[in-house]
């Protein structure tokens, strides 16, 4: 789809028939400005998913994210295999992953492996597209994914069993009083798995145990204390790439602690966070080694509402401080550490009752490489008397080099580069959303452009891995460009039916060191389509999902230099159903890859085949 056609569609939405906008429930967004604000005032494309209402298939956060336009999933096989999430053509470390506003990336690699991130203990997901580095710091080049923990709710026990000896148990126990709420979530998942290699017959199983405990205490009307504890222990079996059928295993442990205080002192509102993250990775493969990472993070945000601000209009002015320390340790090399501190300011201004302007500025001070300044400005306008919002955003994003890229991890095979500097990106987005309260179409369209410079890439000896120079990381010359659009549509053809669809187009290119022309980037599908049809009644709730992914490339590392290949387009159909047996009991059914499509998201690794599961849910609160 050309840029011209996308623009024409955007403007045509202004004249879509409308009904009065819903006024009874206003969705409040935290991620957009770090200060709670209504959705209609956000100057970016945002998706919010309440997991109590989510009826999809799967058990991980990545299963939920597959349904959001602009997000691509690259999974190296079935359950438990390396799973990377990218947004709008960025790298996997260009999307900042948060749990209650606290960074989740592994200090050893700088990314989050979504294979081990279950939905247990998570209440909702906020996805903000764009470059909010001025608010959230490094890695927020393509967007933010913020997971919001449960602090109360219902007490539920769910048991599922299915294909490949899959067993899944989820227990949620909630307690709640007038000024205190708490919830404990326990999740166990295991499967015999399938063979993820393209040859052989060895199955690659997976086991995951996740515990999350959190709560919220209101000692007074103006004070709120929250805490979260999350512990994950996963064991994966996997193969080498291509035709290698190998008995590799990996143990992964994650511990997350967070405490936050929200209070009001006079006209000022305060939010303080203290978090701790510890990761341990123990692969048993061709290069067995244990690595450990730790991160301590402290941040403080203060803001105040002004009735008479710029030009006599109301605004919210906030300022914040952040400090973090990361540590990476591996047997055979000295421990590495990195300290950063940041100062940021945010302004939310309403020049008109229907218009909102957000401005953010940030200074990141890094103790042993180049400091960075970032900014972001956005504008949102809600048409008077119409449920239509237009928005525009522009900003600068950064991604700091990781400890591994700067200092290496295998001295005999990879040489770190301590002179690396942060990657920088310039992002622009324009969009329109029409969201009436009625049966008429709910539709949104976003167009974006991202230009990335100083991209960090691997550099190899021209003579191959047997050459005298070890592979290393460099800031590449030239510029990578990503642009495209995302179209979403939802309507209710009948009181008992809901239909939704989305389409995402992406054009992502990078400099080619062997050519004067740019080349398309790998693992970025050119086209993604999704269609979902839901039926809901007093006893039944069912959903049928159809997804198509087209135009996917990947590198074949069986030769040097790697040869770029086109992966086959694939079509997936998923089915889920829930039937109420009694007031407190529900029968569950899931079918994934219903047509048993054979496909690859990562070259050399077979994706999961058709599988079924049945289960039972008991609500005992």
matplotlib code that plots the C-alpha trace (Angstrom):
import matplotlib.pyplot as plt

x = [0.0, 1.5, 1.8, -0.7, -3.4, -2.8, -3.2, -6.4, -7.8, -6.9, -8.7, -11.7, -12.3, -13.2, -16.5, -17.3, -20.8, -20.6, -22.5, -21.8, -18.6, -18.8, -18.7, -19.3, -15.9, -12.7, -9.6, -6.6, -3.1, 0.1, 2.7, 2.2, 3.5, 4.3, 1.5, -2.0, -4.0, -7.2, -6.7, -8.3, -5.5, -2.6, -0.7, 0.4, -1.0, -1.8, -3.2, -4.6, -5.4, -7.3, -6.3, -9.5, -11.3, -8.7, -10.0, -7.0, -4.9, -1.6, 0.1, 2.8, 2.8, 4.1, 0.9, -1.1, 1.3, 0.8, -2.6, -1.3, -0.5, 3.0, 4.5, 6.4, 7.3, 10.4, 10.3, 12.9, 10.6, 7.9, 7.3, 10.4, 12.5, 14.1, 11.4, 12.1, 9.5, 10.1, 8.0, 7.7, 10.9, 13.2, 15.6, 14.5, 16.4, 14.6, 11.4, 11.6, 9.8, 8.4, 6.7, 4.8, 7.1, 10.4, 12.8, 12.7, 15.6, 18.3, 21.5, 23.6, 22.0, 19.9, 16.8, 13.8, 13.3, 9.5, 9.6, 9.7, 7.3, 3.9, 0.7, 0.5, 0.0, -0.5, -3.7, -3.3, -0.8, -0.2, 1.6, 2.8, 4.3, 6.8, 10.1, 9.4, 13.1, 12.7, 10.4, 11.7, 15.4, 17.4, 15.9, 12.6, 13.3, 10.3, 7.9, 7.0, 5.4, 4.2, 2.9, 0.6, 0.6, -2.5, -3.1, -6.4, -9.2, -10.7, -9.6, -9.4, -8.0, -7.5, -6.2, -5.5, -4.1, -3.5, -1.3, 2.4, 1.7, 1.0, -0.1, -0.8, -2.0, -2.8, -3.8, -4.8, -5.7, -6.9, -7.8, -9.2, -10.4, -11.2, -7.6, -5.6, -5.6, -3.2, -2.9, -0.8, -0.4, 1.2, 1.7, 3.1, 3.5, 5.2, 5.2, 7.0, 7.2, 8.0, 11.2, 12.2, 14.9, 14.1, 15.5, 15.5, 12.8, 14.1, 11.4, 12.3, 10.4, 9.9, 9.0, 8.2, 7.2, 6.3, 5.3, 4.0, 2.9, 1.8, -0.4, -1.6, -2.0, -3.9, -2.9, -4.6, -6.6, -3.4, -1.0, -0.7, 2.0, 2.5, 4.8, 5.5, 7.6, 8.0, 10.1, 10.5, 12.4, 12.4, 14.1, 14.3, 15.4, 16.4, 18.4, 21.1, 20.0, 19.2, 19.5, 21.2, 19.2, 21.0, 20.2, 20.9, 19.3, 19.1, 18.1, 16.8, 16.0, 14.5, 13.8, 12.1, 11.3, 9.6, 8.3, 6.6, 5.1, 2.5, 1.7, 0.6, 2.3, 0.4, -0.1, 2.6, 2.2, 5.1, 5.9, 9.0, 10.2, 12.9, 13.4, 15.8, 16.3, 18.5, 18.9, 20.8, 21.3, 22.8, 22.9, 24.3, 25.2, 28.2, 29.4, 28.3, 28.7, 26.8, 26.1, 24.5, 23.0, 21.8, 20.1, 19.2, 17.0, 15.7, 13.5, 11.5, 8.7, 7.1, 4.3, 1.8, -1.5, -1.8, -5.2, -3.6, -0.5, 0.7, -1.7, -4.0, -4.7, -4.3, -1.2, 0.6, 4.3, 6.5, 10.2, 12.0, 15.3, 16.5, 19.6, 20.5, 23.4, 23.8, 26.2, 27.2, 29.3, 30.4, 32.9, 36.3, 36.0, 36.0, 32.6, 31.4, 29.2, 27.5, 26.0, 23.7, 21.7, 19.0, 17.0, 13.8, 11.0, 7.5, 4.8, 1.1, -0.7, -4.2, -4.2, -7.8, -10.5, -10.2, -6.4, -3.5, 0.3, 2.9, 6.5, 9.3, 13.1, 15.7, 19.4, 21.1, 24.5, 26.6, 29.7, 32.0, 30.5, 28.8, 25.9, 22.7, 20.0, 16.5, 13.2, 9.7, 6.6, 3.1, -0.3, -3.8, -7.1, -10.6, -13.1, -16.0, -19.1, -17.4, -15.6, -12.6, -9.1, -6.1, -2.6, 1.0, 4.3, 7.9, 11.0, 14.6, 15.2, 18.4, 19.6, 22.8, 25.3, 25.1, 27.8, 28.3, 28.8, 31.2, 33.3, 32.6, 31.6, 33.7, 37.3, 38.4, 35.6, 34.2, 36.0, 34.1, 34.3, 34.5, 34.3, 30.7, 28.3, 24.4, 22.3, 20.1, 16.7, 14.4, 10.7, 7.6, 4.0, 0.6, -2.7, -6.4, -8.9, -12.6, -14.2, -18.0, -20.1, -22.3, -22.4, -20.7, -17.1, -14.3, -11.3, -7.8, -4.9, -1.3, 1.5, 5.1, 8.7, 11.9, 15.5, 18.2, 21.9, 25.0, 23.4, 25.4, 26.2, 28.5, 31.7, 33.6, 36.9, 36.6, 38.4, 35.7, 35.8, 39.2, 40.7, 43.1, 40.5, 37.9, 34.3, 33.4, 30.6, 30.8, 28.7, 27.8, 28.0, 24.8, 21.2, 18.5, 15.0, 11.6, 8.3, 4.8, 1.3, -1.2, -4.9, -7.3, -11.1, -13.7, -17.5, -20.4, -22.5, -24.9, -25.4, -23.8, -21.0, -17.8, -15.5, -12.0, -9.3, -5.9, -3.3, 0.3, 2.7, 6.4, 9.2, 12.5, 15.9, 19.5, 22.9, 24.6, 28.3, 28.9, 26.7, 25.9, 22.2, 20.3, 18.8, 15.7, 16.1, 15.6, 12.8, 10.6, 7.4, 6.4, 2.6, 0.7, -3.1, -5.3, -9.1, -10.9, -14.6, -16.0, -19.3, -20.5, -23.7, -24.8, -23.1, -20.7, -17.7, -15.8, -13.3, -11.8, -8.5, -7.0, -3.5, -1.3, 2.4, 4.0, 7.3, 9.7, 13.4, 16.2, 19.9, 21.3, 24.5, 25.5, 27.7, 30.0, 29.1, 25.5, 23.1, 19.8, 16.7, 13.0, 10.8, 7.5, 4.3, 2.2, -1.4, -2.5, -5.9, -6.6, -9.8, -10.8, -14.0, -15.3, -18.6, -20.2, -21.0, -22.2, -22.0, -18.4, -17.2, -16.1, -15.1, -12.2, -11.0, -8.1, -6.8, -3.7, -2.5, -5.8, -4.9, -1.5, 0.5, 4.2, 6.2, 9.3, 9.5, 13.3, 15.2, 16.2, 13.7, 10.3, 7.4, 4.8, 2.3, -1.4, -2.1, -5.2, -6.0, -9.0, -9.4, -11.6, -11.7, -13.1, -13.8, -13.8, -13.8]
y = [0.0, 3.4, 6.4, 8.3, 5.7, 5.5, 9.3, 9.3, 6.6, 8.6, 11.7, 9.8, 8.6, 12.1, 11.7, 8.2, 8.2, 8.6, 8.3, 10.3, 9.2, 7.1, 9.1, 6.5, 4.8, 6.7, 4.6, 5.9, 5.5, 5.5, 4.7, 7.7, 10.4, 8.5, 10.6, 9.1, 10.7, 9.9, 7.9, 10.6, 13.1, 10.8, 12.0, 8.5, 5.2, 3.1, -0.3, -1.5, -5.1, -6.2, -9.8, -10.5, -9.9, -11.5, -14.7, -15.7, -18.8, -19.3, -18.8, -16.1, -12.4, -12.9, -14.8, -11.7, -9.3, -11.2, -9.6, -6.1, -4.4, -3.2, -6.0, -8.9, -12.1, -14.2, -17.6, -20.2, -23.2, -24.2, -23.5, -22.3, -21.4, -18.0, -15.5, -12.0, -9.1, -6.2, -3.2, -1.2, -2.7, -1.9, -4.4, -6.5, -4.1, -1.1, -1.8, -1.1, -3.8, -2.7, -4.4, -1.7, 0.9, -0.9, -2.2, -6.0, -6.5, -8.9, -7.0, -9.7, -9.3, -6.1, -7.8, -9.8, -13.4, -13.6, -17.4, -17.4, -14.4, -15.9, -13.9, -15.1, -12.2, -9.6, -7.6, -5.6, -4.6, -1.1, -0.8, 2.7, 3.0, 5.7, 6.9, 7.9, 7.8, 11.3, 9.7, 6.2, 6.3, 3.9, 1.2, 3.1, 3.7, 1.9, 1.9, 0.7, -2.4, -2.0, -4.9, -4.0, -6.4, -7.6, -6.1, -7.8, -9.3, -12.8, -16.1, -18.6, -22.1, -23.2, -26.6, -27.3, -30.4, -31.1, -32.2, -33.1, -33.9, -30.3, -29.5, -26.0, -25.0, -21.5, -20.5, -16.9, -16.1, -12.6, -10.8, -7.4, -5.0, -1.3, -0.1, -3.2, -5.7, -8.5, -11.3, -14.3, -16.0, -19.4, -20.8, -24.1, -25.1, -28.1, -29.9, -32.7, -30.4, -31.1, -31.4, -27.8, -29.0, -29.5, -33.0, -35.8, -36.7, -35.6, -33.7, -30.4, -30.1, -27.1, -26.4, -23.1, -22.2, -18.6, -17.1, -13.5, -11.9, -8.3, -5.9, -2.4, -0.5, 2.8, 4.1, 7.4, 9.0, 10.6, 7.8, 4.5, 1.8, -1.0, -3.9, -6.8, -10.0, -12.2, -15.4, -17.5, -20.7, -22.2, -25.3, -25.5, -28.1, -26.9, -27.8, -26.1, -24.2, -25.7, -29.5, -30.0, -32.2, -31.7, -32.4, -28.8, -27.5, -24.2, -23.2, -19.6, -17.9, -14.5, -12.7, -9.3, -7.1, -3.7, -1.3, 2.0, 4.9, 7.2, 10.2, 13.8, 16.6, 19.9, 20.6, 18.1, 14.5, 12.1, 8.7, 6.8, 3.3, 1.0, -2.2, -5.1, -7.6, -10.7, -13.1, -16.4, -18.2, -21.7, -23.0, -26.5, -26.4, -26.1, -23.1, -24.0, -21.1, -19.5, -15.8, -13.7, -10.2, -7.7, -4.3, -1.9, 1.0, 4.0, 6.7, 9.6, 11.6, 14.7, 16.6, 19.4, 20.5, 24.1, 25.7, 28.8, 27.9, 28.9, 31.4, 31.0, 27.3, 24.4, 22.1, 19.5, 20.0, 17.1, 16.3, 13.1, 11.5, 8.0, 6.0, 2.5, 0.1, -3.0, -5.8, -8.7, -11.7, -14.8, -17.5, -16.8, -12.9, -10.2, -8.8, -5.8, -3.0, 0.1, 3.1, 5.7, 8.6, 10.7, 13.9, 14.4, 16.9, 16.5, 19.1, 18.2, 21.4, 21.9, 25.0, 24.2, 22.1, 19.6, 19.7, 18.3, 18.9, 16.7, 17.8, 15.7, 16.5, 14.2, 14.1, 10.6, 10.7, 7.6, 7.1, 5.6, 6.5, 9.4, 11.1, 11.5, 14.2, 13.2, 15.0, 14.2, 16.3, 15.1, 16.6, 15.2, 16.7, 15.4, 16.8, 18.5, 16.3, 13.5, 10.4, 11.1, 11.8, 12.8, 12.8, 13.7, 12.8, 13.3, 12.7, 11.3, 7.9, 6.1, 2.6, 2.2, -0.5, -3.5, -4.8, -7.7, -5.5, -3.3, -5.9, -9.3, -12.6, -15.3, -13.9, -16.6, -16.0, -12.4, -9.2, -6.3, -2.7, -0.3, 2.7, 2.0, 4.9, 4.9, 4.3, 7.3, 7.4, 10.1, 9.1, 10.7, 9.5, 10.7, 9.0, 9.2, 7.1, 7.0, 5.2, 5.7, 4.0, 1.9, -0.6, 1.6, 0.9, 1.6, 2.4, 3.7, 4.4, 5.3, 6.2, 6.3, 6.9, 6.0, 6.9, 5.1, 6.1, 4.8, 1.3, -1.3, -4.3, -7.2, -6.9, -9.9, -10.6, -10.7, -14.0, -15.5, -16.9, -18.4, -14.9, -13.2, -10.7, -11.7, -10.6, -7.4, -4.8, -1.4, 1.7, 1.3, 4.2, 5.1, 5.1, 2.5, 3.6, 2.1, 3.4, 2.0, 2.1, 0.2, 0.0, -1.4, -2.0, -3.3, -3.5, -5.3, -6.9, -8.3, -7.9, -11.3, -10.9, -8.8, -8.7, -7.1, -6.9, -5.2, -4.8, -3.7, -2.7, -2.3, -1.1, -1.6, -1.2, -1.0, -0.1, -2.9, -2.9, -4.8, -2.5, 1.2, 0.4, -0.4, -3.8, -5.0, -6.1, -9.6, -10.9, -7.9, -9.1, -6.7, -7.5, -8.8, -9.4, -10.5, -11.2, -12.2, -13.1, -13.4, -14.8, -14.1, -15.1, -15.9, -19.4, -19.3, -17.2, -18.3, -16.7, -17.6, -15.9, -15.9, -14.5, -14.1, -13.1, -12.3, -11.0, -12.4, -12.6, -14.2, -14.9, -18.3, -18.6, -22.0, -20.1, -17.1, -14.4, -15.3, -15.7, -13.8, -16.0, -15.5, -17.5, -18.9, -16.9, -18.6, -18.6, -19.5, -20.3, -20.4, -21.3, -20.7, -21.4, -21.0, -22.6, -21.9, -25.2, -23.6, -20.2, -20.9, -23.4, -22.8, -25.4, -24.2, -25.4, -24.2, -25.2, -23.5, -23.7, -25.5, -26.2, -27.6, -25.1, -25.9, -22.7, -20.9, -17.6, -18.0, -19.8, -23.3, -23.7, -25.4, -23.6, -25.5, -27.7, -28.2, -28.7, -28.8, -28.4, -28.6, -27.2, -26.2, -23.0, -22.7, -19.3, -19.7, -16.2]
z = [0.0, -1.0, 1.3, -0.8, -0.4, 3.4, 3.7, 1.7, 3.9, 7.0, 5.9, 4.7, 8.3, 9.4, 7.6, 8.9, 10.4, 14.2, 17.4, 20.6, 22.3, 25.4, 28.6, 31.3, 31.4, 30.4, 29.7, 31.7, 30.3, 32.4, 29.8, 27.5, 29.8, 33.1, 34.6, 34.3, 31.5, 29.5, 26.3, 24.1, 25.2, 24.2, 21.1, 20.0, 18.9, 22.0, 22.5, 25.8, 26.5, 29.6, 30.2, 32.0, 28.7, 26.4, 24.8, 22.7, 22.8, 24.5, 27.9, 27.3, 26.8, 23.3, 22.5, 23.4, 21.5, 18.3, 18.0, 18.0, 14.7, 14.2, 16.4, 15.0, 16.8, 15.9, 17.7, 17.1, 17.3, 19.9, 23.5, 25.5, 22.5, 22.0, 21.3, 20.2, 19.9, 17.6, 16.9, 13.7, 12.2, 15.1, 16.8, 19.7, 22.1, 20.5, 22.4, 26.2, 28.2, 31.6, 34.5, 36.5, 34.8, 35.7, 33.1, 32.5, 29.9, 30.8, 31.8, 30.1, 26.6, 26.8, 25.6, 27.0, 26.0, 25.8, 25.8, 29.6, 30.3, 31.1, 31.6, 35.2, 37.6, 34.8, 34.7, 31.6, 28.9, 27.6, 24.2, 23.1, 19.7, 18.8, 20.4, 24.1, 25.1, 26.5, 29.1, 29.6, 28.5, 26.5, 24.2, 23.8, 20.1, 18.6, 21.6, 25.1, 26.3, 29.9, 31.9, 34.8, 37.7, 39.5, 42.9, 43.7, 41.6, 41.6, 43.0, 40.2, 39.6, 36.0, 34.7, 31.0, 29.3, 25.6, 22.8, 23.2, 26.9, 27.7, 31.2, 32.5, 36.0, 37.1, 40.6, 41.5, 45.1, 45.9, 49.1, 49.4, 52.1, 52.3, 52.3, 51.3, 48.4, 47.6, 45.0, 44.6, 41.2, 40.6, 37.1, 36.0, 32.4, 30.9, 27.6, 25.9, 22.9, 19.3, 17.2, 16.3, 13.9, 10.3, 10.5, 13.1, 15.6, 19.0, 20.9, 22.6, 25.8, 28.1, 31.7, 33.4, 37.0, 37.7, 41.0, 41.4, 44.6, 44.8, 46.7, 47.3, 50.6, 51.1, 54.6, 53.7, 50.9, 49.5, 50.0, 48.1, 48.6, 46.1, 45.9, 43.5, 43.6, 40.6, 40.3, 37.1, 36.7, 33.2, 31.6, 27.8, 25.4, 21.9, 18.8, 16.7, 13.6, 10.3, 10.1, 13.5, 15.9, 19.2, 22.8, 24.0, 27.2, 29.0, 32.5, 33.1, 36.4, 36.9, 40.1, 40.2, 43.2, 43.2, 45.8, 44.9, 46.9, 45.5, 47.7, 47.7, 49.7, 49.3, 45.6, 44.5, 43.6, 44.1, 42.8, 43.9, 42.8, 44.0, 41.9, 41.8, 38.9, 38.9, 36.0, 35.6, 32.3, 32.2, 28.5, 27.9, 24.2, 22.0, 24.2, 27.7, 30.1, 33.0, 33.0, 35.7, 35.5, 38.1, 38.0, 40.7, 39.7, 41.6, 40.2, 41.5, 39.7, 41.0, 39.2, 39.8, 38.2, 37.2, 36.4, 34.9, 32.9, 29.4, 27.8, 30.7, 30.0, 32.4, 32.3, 34.3, 34.9, 36.1, 36.7, 37.5, 38.4, 37.6, 38.7, 37.7, 38.1, 36.0, 36.6, 34.4, 35.5, 33.6, 34.5, 32.9, 32.7, 35.2, 36.3, 34.4, 35.6, 34.2, 36.0, 34.5, 35.9, 34.2, 34.6, 32.7, 32.5, 31.1, 30.3, 29.5, 28.2, 27.0, 24.7, 23.9, 25.7, 22.8, 22.3, 24.3, 23.8, 25.5, 25.7, 27.2, 27.6, 29.0, 29.8, 30.3, 31.9, 31.3, 33.4, 30.7, 27.2, 25.5, 27.3, 25.4, 25.1, 23.9, 23.3, 22.2, 21.4, 20.7, 19.9, 20.2, 19.2, 19.9, 17.5, 19.3, 19.5, 17.6, 18.8, 16.5, 17.6, 15.5, 16.8, 15.8, 17.5, 16.8, 18.8, 19.3, 20.7, 21.8, 22.5, 24.6, 23.8, 26.0, 28.3, 26.0, 22.9, 24.7, 26.5, 24.9, 26.4, 24.6, 24.6, 22.1, 19.6, 20.1, 20.9, 22.6, 21.5, 24.5, 22.2, 21.1, 21.3, 21.6, 18.6, 17.7, 16.0, 14.7, 14.8, 13.3, 13.6, 12.5, 13.1, 13.4, 15.5, 15.3, 18.3, 18.6, 21.3, 19.1, 16.3, 13.8, 12.8, 15.2, 13.1, 13.4, 11.1, 12.0, 9.6, 10.9, 9.8, 11.7, 10.7, 12.7, 12.7, 14.5, 14.4, 16.3, 14.2, 14.2, 12.1, 10.8, 9.2, 5.4, 5.4, 7.6, 11.1, 10.4, 9.7, 12.1, 13.3, 15.8, 15.3, 17.1, 17.3, 15.5, 15.0, 11.4, 9.0, 7.0, 8.1, 8.4, 7.5, 8.5, 7.4, 7.1, 8.4, 10.7, 10.1, 12.7, 12.3, 14.8, 14.6, 16.0, 13.2, 15.8, 19.5, 20.1, 17.6, 17.3, 14.3, 14.3, 11.7, 11.3, 8.6, 9.0, 6.3, 6.9, 4.7, 6.6, 5.0, 6.2, 4.7, 2.7, 3.2, 0.0, -2.1, -2.6, -2.3, 0.9, 1.5, 3.2, 6.9, 8.0, 10.3, 9.4, 7.5, 4.8, 5.3, 8.3, 8.2, 11.0, 11.2, 14.4, 14.9, 18.4, 19.6, 23.1, 24.9, 28.5, 28.3, 25.4, 24.4, 21.3, 19.0, 15.6, 14.6, 11.1, 10.6, 7.5, 7.4, 4.1, 2.8, 5.5, 5.0, 7.1, 7.0, 6.3, 8.4, 7.0, 4.6, 4.9, 4.3, 5.2, 2.3, 2.6, 1.9, 1.6, 3.9, 2.7, 3.5, 6.1, 7.3, 10.8, 12.2, 16.0, 17.8, 21.4, 23.3, 26.8, 28.0, 31.4, 33.1, 36.3, 38.0, 39.1, 36.5, 32.9, 30.3, 28.1, 24.6, 22.5, 19.0, 17.7, 14.1, 13.4, 9.7, 10.7, 8.7, 8.3, 8.6, 10.0, 11.8, 12.1, 9.3, 10.3, 13.1, 12.6, 14.3, 16.3, 14.5, 15.3, 18.9, 21.1, 24.8, 27.1, 30.5, 33.4, 35.4, 39.0, 40.5, 44.3, 45.6]

ax = plt.figure().add_subplot(projection="3d")
ax.plot(x, y, z, "-o")
ax.set_aspect("equal")
plt.show()
